Amino acid sequence: MAKCQQAFKDLKAYLSSPPLQSPSKLGEELFLYLAVSLAAIGAALVREEDKVQKPMYYTSQALRGAEERLGAEEYPRWSIHTDGSSNKQAGGVGIVLCSLEKDKIECMVHSNFPTTNNEAEYEALVAGLDLAKAVGAMSVVIHCDSQVVTNQVNGDYECKSEKMKKYFEQAKKRMDELHAKIVQIPRGENEQTDRLTKAASMKHMITLDKEVDTGSNWTTPLVSYLKDGTLPDDKEATRTLKVQAARFVLIKDILYKRGSCCPYLRCLNTEEANYVMREVHEKVCGNHLGSRSLVHKLIRVGYYWPTTQKDAQVYVKTCDKCQRFGNLIKQPTEELTPMTAPWPFAQWGLDIMGPFPTVVRQLKFLVVNIDYFTKWVEAEALVTITEKNLGIKNHYSSFAHPQANGQVKVMNWSLLKIIKTQHERAKEIWPEEFPSVLWAYSTTIRTPTGETLFRLAYWSEVVI
């Protein structure tokens, strides 16, 4: 009983005299104590005086979020956030790749085949690893909100179905190549990829319907020569191949054509060329260009194959919408009306388009503005046309009709043509799709200036 009473008195004495921070002295020896757990870390710096240790400074911090998943062996890595989802029609994949310099690459992939949610998560994982390898990442950490996929890859869960085992094997193979590790994160920390996934799983989305053929094509002799030094048996063919190869370069087993005034152009085979032409001509941000403008845009976005001009002409001639909505010029010629615009965005022309089919939010009109100097276009969808929502104040005056040069009318006609060709059977979504129509028009070379509207307005080319 006496020992218990003494221990209680000692405890009271200790609690009633908490340690106070002690000042240090020049040249004395200090001690650093560290305490580390899975949930918190702490450190105390102490000095010794008369064989009694007195604290100088102490700190502690609770580990939260990603800090809880950091081990002692961690080193700088690329990070990948992945997410996947599926519905009855198709699936979608969202990927956010972050470099060591904190540069972010967003990617979304539409799966035009039915998948389960877990299979969609594996699709996102495999696509993210392929993207990381393509940009040259040497080591990555993957953040995934799927408990099943994370635990299967880490070995905590077992893959039972044959399809999931195949996904697992593909994922593990890529992870071993990139020295990757995967960690599970809460869904709330994966909002950016979740947004991309939802957009990718929408009905109106660019889709790759079939695998691209990678068999023998016009690039095969060039790749074989640049990679292995393989030459044909015929001397004339050998000489021709060496001359051609001087204009090409092989980067990570991908063939590019050197350009005198543009970056390297990726070389495509026949299947790839048809797919790219279809995407640029009529898919998202396409505006059913003519053959010459289509070739220019293909080169500007970085693609090349020897028969680009010929293939573009054939493709445009066989495009059903280009034939049905093609330009039929019936207006008689008239004298031009010059418009003086001293500098960019100093003088604008305004006109109204509509009414269009009424859709969500009752939008049915478009207000279109064009800058007379750069020809840059701005447009906005409205419910009604009034003085208030346009910010216009009406003044009555004597009759005067300032003559314009019809530039806005021509612009309206061009935009209306693109809307018709792109969304003929989807009239109810024109407000959502109109920004892509405007973007397609602004990034296409115009014949009078030889430049895109984007370059004239911002003095630089579009980089995607």
Secondary structure as GFF3:
##gff-version 3
##sequence-region A 1 464
A	DSSP	alpha_helix	2	16	.	.	.	ID=ss1
A	DSSP	beta_strand	30	36	.	.	.	ID=ss2
A	DSSP	beta_strand	40	49	.	.	.	ID=ss3
A	DSSP	beta_strand	52	62	.	.	.	ID=ss4
A	DSSP	three_ten_helix	65	69	.	.	.	ID=ss5
A	DSSP	beta_strand	78	86	.	.	.	ID=ss6
A	DSSP	beta_strand	91	98	.	.	.	ID=ss7
A	DSSP	beta_strand	104	111	.	.	.	ID=ss8
A	DSSP	alpha_helix	117	134	.	.	.	ID=ss9
A	DSSP	beta_strand	140	144	.	.	.	ID=ss10
A	DSSP	alpha_helix	147	153	.	.	.	ID=ss11
A	DSSP	alpha_helix	162	178	.	.	.	ID=ss12
A	DSSP	beta_strand	181	184	.	.	.	ID=ss13
A	DSSP	three_ten_helix	187	190	.	.	.	ID=ss14
A	DSSP	alpha_helix	191	200	.	.	.	ID=ss15
A	DSSP	alpha_helix	220	228	.	.	.	ID=ss16
A	DSSP	alpha_helix	235	245	.	.	.	ID=ss17
A	DSSP	beta_strand	248	251	.	.	.	ID=ss18
A	DSSP	beta_strand	254	257	.	.	.	ID=ss19
A	DSSP	beta_strand	265	267	.	.	.	ID=ss20
A	DSSP	alpha_helix	270	282	.	.	.	ID=ss21
A	DSSP	alpha_helix	291	300	.	.	.	ID=ss22
A	DSSP	beta_strand	303	304	.	.	.	ID=ss23
A	DSSP	alpha_helix	308	317	.	.	.	ID=ss24
A	DSSP	alpha_helix	320	324	.	.	.	ID=ss25
A	DSSP	beta_strand	348	353	.	.	.	ID=ss26
A	DSSP	three_ten_helix	360	362	.	.	.	ID=ss27
A	DSSP	beta_strand	365	371	.	.	.	ID=ss28
A	DSSP	beta_strand	377	382	.	.	.	ID=ss29
A	DSSP	alpha_helix	387	390	.	.	.	ID=ss30
A	DSSP	alpha_helix	407	422	.	.	.	ID=ss31
A	DSSP	three_ten_helix	427	429	.	.	.	ID=ss32
A	DSSP	alpha_helix	430	442	.	.	.	ID=ss33
A	DSSP	alpha_helix	453	458	.	.	.	ID=ss34
###
